[in-house]
């Protein structure tokens, strides 16, 4: 760990418009436009909602949202970082299995797991039924049972499916750490716990922060789960103003306020980290220590790792499978194949594009170091913090005005109407995904890029490589794992994506998620179960492949 | 290297072009933006296509429909919209997104209070918001109106879905329309005081809650009862339905609150004739019968036979207030729900 000069400081600082600057700026601008559109909508005239909201429900929205975020933040941090540290540093029974199994809940959409647990835990469900049978209770007044449709329930559901983000990123960070620094810490008299706390954790901080911020943004803009659990968060408030008060301007104002809040959080973290930069300086990567955990401690480690996997993945999958068998319908299967094809096409394309764009942007910022570019890329990566349906309106605003301008121009000059070229097509949906999920790919790629010491760039450039060659031959191989991680994050999130898809999609077009939604929104989980399983099934394939690659990717691993 | 890049760019461009041509149009068709889920209306649309040869394309969306239509402007592919509530129809009409349709067939098929006087929108089915009462725990005559649910002695005996759900907002709006804001607020506050639990779940879960003994009364739309009572895949729902009676509220005064699902032709419809044909078809005897039998909804005309189950609930008097007047009060209703902290 060294405090090294920044790249921008080490290269010439001249205002030079070249391909990289222009390209990075153009791409950031394109991705940023829908977010800007939302802010513009906020300034269109509409009834003033603030007097009413502040005097009635706004304090509740804010309090609930903060509690939800704190709960999910703490939960995902403990499970994510704890799990990553256990499977990376210790040896215990099943460690190799848990390395990838801990990622599985990621494929489970939060709204699906919420439906499943409500079915299982509510009064009419099997758990309470069995309890009543066991103790001879006959009515709800005779005993107490935790209410699943509550703030606590929402925190539990979201923690269970979101902790893998933190796990994935912190594990990658722990893996990339040199054993040397840990050993130095132990030699200097720190205990295992102290070494974790004062060396490994700070080194992994940028990655953990990115993981947590993804989790918190996802929590902040969740609609399905909080709506189903009747937990009144800020996002629910946005939709209330939009739909019940028919006030899109007011809704956009609330969404913009939420964006400001996210920006403030991000800035606060950056300020706290200030000038500290963490680069790996040593190239000695030995086998990780693999401290043996035997006996009771080993058992404890197994339980700690197994619990989130069982609750977040195994149990809901079993419930869904049971329903799927009960509701099996041959006719549905062929329809499901086509639907799954659509999901794969959208998520796959979006993942590819989001990763390419992220690499280009992150590297552009790195080699140019222009503060304007930096700000632009930051804004472009904010789409993850805007509720999906609101962002969808931003996307339509951008694409429809582009389409209508082209159409207007063509009508005027050539007398032909080109109609809508992009709006209401698959391209619109993919663009929507890009805007929404760029934070995932950009964050992951950028975190990995900052860990590569600028000396590498210098060396490559001195040896006569241009920036593109340097990227391709030096950085990309070093970032391989992170690039794959980024692609997987976008892919899995794309498979689960709902609000953007619903609003932006073409006619007669279903994805697995919209298919699940149409039945689940009517509380017909049975009809939705097969599609929900398909989302989970297609989601876990890249998750497992990736975790195998991550294990192989530890620097130095190929050499041995 | 450079050559490779050119290939990539060309390939990418080709993909984009290919993708954007997906789901582009045939000729004899009609395009719908629908607030009703595809699986609910699919049988009706299929029957329409079979009879007329006109292909129906549909995209379901609840939020963002109005904004998408507005932003797509004159190039919007949508020819008609389908909604499950008067509010959305009214909003589209007010935003100038619909066009007037004059059709002898529609005027004949749909009573005047269920359509826009200017022909901007037409109601296609009627749903009544009723009170479900437990067969034993609710005494006969104990509750006969929405107002009864808000009485102090009802405390802890009533279940409801979110006060912000469009069906409850419309009910409250109808009370504002009938009695003014002050009385509506008192009612909402009273109802809040009667609730056995925080509002949650959909109408179906309220009946389930009555079955489970959480409460004795619940608010709900009629067609859910039909769906539960005939649910072969999840027979336990039959038990839920069996545990309650249906009360049509306010039979002695203004009548039971009803809402409509409906349709309108968009301002820039490219297939206007087909869109009108579709709406006419949906108001025809065949389609109305199908709505009644398949979805347990009330047809817009009295001469269509009801589903036997629905008929068994008996005749009722519906609130005849003009529906657009209810739609006008929605924002106010939503604010009242906030003021009384209905969902907290």
Interface residues (C-beta under 8 A of the other chain):
Chain A: X47 X52 X53 X56 X57 X60 X123 X124 X139 X140 X141 X149 X229 X230 X232 X239 X240 X242 X243 X244 X245 X246 X247 X248 X326 X327 X349 X389 X392 X393 X396 X397 X400 X401 X403 X404 X407 X417 X419 X420 X421 X422 X423 X424 X425 X426 X427 X430 X499 X502 X503 X505 X506 X507 X508 X509 X514 X518 X519 X521 X522 X523 X526
Chain B: X15 X16 X19 X20 X22 X23 X31 X37 X38 X39 X57 X58 X59 X60 X61 X62 X63 X64 X67 X68 X71 X72 X73 X74 X75 X76 X77 X87 X91 X162 X164 X166 X169 X198 X199 X200 X201 X202 X204 X205 X208 X211 X212 X213 X214 X233 X234 X236 X330 X331 X333 X334 X335 X338 X339 X341 X343 X344
